[in-house]
Amino acid sequence: MSNLILGYKRGLYRCKAIQTALSKFQQKSTIITDEDNLEEIKGDYNRIFTMSESLLPLQYELEQRLGINNLTEKSVEILTNKFKMDEYARSLGFTITPKSVLPKQTEDLNIFGDKPVFVKPVIGSGTKDQHHNFPYTAFKNKDELLKYVKFDTWLDKDFNNMQNQLMVQEYLPDHSELYACYVYVNSRGRVTPLYWIKGSMKRINQSEICWQPRNQSFEGIPTTEVPGRLKHSIYNFYQKIIDGLKIKNMLMVADFYYFDDTIKFIDLNPRIGQGTVMYDDLCDNEFLPSVFAEMPLPEFRRHLWKETNLKSGIIKSVGDYRSIEGADLASNWFLQDGVIIPEEYCISGQNFHFSLFISKKEKTDMYETYRSSHSSLQACLEYY
C-alpha cells in the first residue's frame, strides 16, 4: 500500500511519526507539506493521512481523483469547522453540545444571558491563534465581550487560506473534569478506542473582565478510571458521528467536560496530536504501527504530561537539565542564558512552555517522580 501524508512544516514531526509507523509493516509513504507545491500533487496512493483539518478539502479532492472513499464532501465541511460540528451533533439528537452561536448581530448573544462566554475561531487551534488579541478567551459576560471583540472573517494563512471567523460558546464551570478518548476509525468505518486522557485546566492572564483557560496537564488513565456513564456516552457519540459522516482510516480525539453528572462535548480534532506521538515514543514506537495495522495494541502505560511551575525571571545559567527524568521533550523551550520565564505559562504556550512527561505503573509513584523532577529542574536554574 502506498500512503500520502499531508501536513505543515511546523508539524513535520507528526508526519514522520506516521511514516515511521507505516514502515514497520513495509508500507511506503510520501510526506508533502506546505513547503512543497500542494497544488500539483502527483502519484498514485491508496490512503491519505492529513495532519490538519484545514487540509481535509485537499485530501478529499485527491481522494476523488484517486478513487479513495475515506471522506465525503459533507464530512469535510463538518470536520473543518467547529461551529458546524456543534450544529451537526445537535442534528443527530445529541444534547451534550454547549450553547454556541456565530454572531451576526448583537441580539444573537442574548441566549447567554449575563453568564460567562467563551470565544474561539471555528478553524484551527484557537490557543495558537495570532489574529486576535483574545484567542480562546472567556469573558465575564456578553457585554464585556462586545467591548473588545469584532466578529470579522479573515483568510487564515496558517490554515490553508481558509475563511475563518470567531464563534461564541457558553463558558463551562471551572470545576469541570476534562476527558478525551483517542480513537482510530478503521478501514471499515468502525471506531477503535485507543486510550483515555484526563486533563486539568487553569486560568491565565486573568482580569476583572476576561481570562484564558489553558491546559495544565494531561494524564493517561486506564479505562477503569473513566466514569461508566461518560465512557458509554462518548463511545456512542463517536460511532454515531462516524456513521453519519462516512469516515474511514482516520485518527481523531474529542474533548468532553464532565461536571455535576453533566457531559458537554467541546471539540473534535480529526488528526494525530502531539500527545499521541509522545505516547507512541513511550511505547517504543509499537503503538502507532499496531493502530494502523489494526492489530492488538501494546499494554497500556499510565503517563503524565504536566506543565511546570518554574520561578519567573531571566535565566543566567543552566545545569544539565536534560538528564532529569521527564524533562527531555523535543517540544520544550530550550533553557539557556537570557531566556525569560514568565509568571504564567501553559502547555504549548507561544511565549514559553516547559513540561515534564512521566510514566509509572502506579499513579502515586508517577506524581512523586514529577515533583522530584520539578525540584531538580528548578535547582538547575540560576537567575539574574
C-alpha angles and dihedrals in degrees: 000000000000117000132196118207116199121195151125124271090241088064098038092126089065092051090051092048090059092043091052092047093051092048089059089075097035099263117147121225138182123207118212120179138175088275087069127059104278090181095064107043112160134181140071117281134175098201137018129207121194125202096200133036089228088069094053092094088057091047090052092048091052092045090055090054094045098043095246119143107194093117137036129208089250094050091053092050092052100040094051096054125057094201093050089049090056090049092048093051089053091050089058090056099260115147095187097090116103120239108277138170142181099224117226094162135013093256091064088075094059090093087077096056110195095325127118116277135200129218126203139153117263092227130049134353109332095195088063096043110133098180098082140039090233110051112172091349132162121216130202090242142332093275092060089045092056091053092063112021130071119196101220123145122236140184104251108220091187092058107047093284092287118162107260133188141168125265127196123224135180112266112242124219119283090229090064118124115228117222129178130182116203111213142176121218102215132214091277095050094254121138116240113194109222108180142325131244129198113200138193129210136202136190120247133180089023122181134161092275107032147008139181119241108213138179114263102172145357120205120194105222135185117256090249090069094057114097108254096231091050093048096052093044092053095047089051091047093053097047094046091050092047094047091050096047095039095227126170137177099019138132114218144161130201125198123220133186117216120196137146089359088303125126122206126183112223111173145343121214113195096202145062115283136207092258092058091051089051091048091051089054089050089054091053090256092295096111102072095041088055091049095052094041088051090233130139112292124243116263110287116260120205112229144171127214104186134165118239127237101218123176110269121243144082115307115236100178138355132211127212096299096156091074091060113106111262096006101098099087115147090217094058124106112264107249113220144129111309099020111137117222107203125216091247129033139145144198110303092003115169098226099041140340135167120173136173125230113205132173126191133154092234121054094220091053091048094054092043089053090050091053092047093048091047091054091048091049093051090049089057092062127085119186136207 
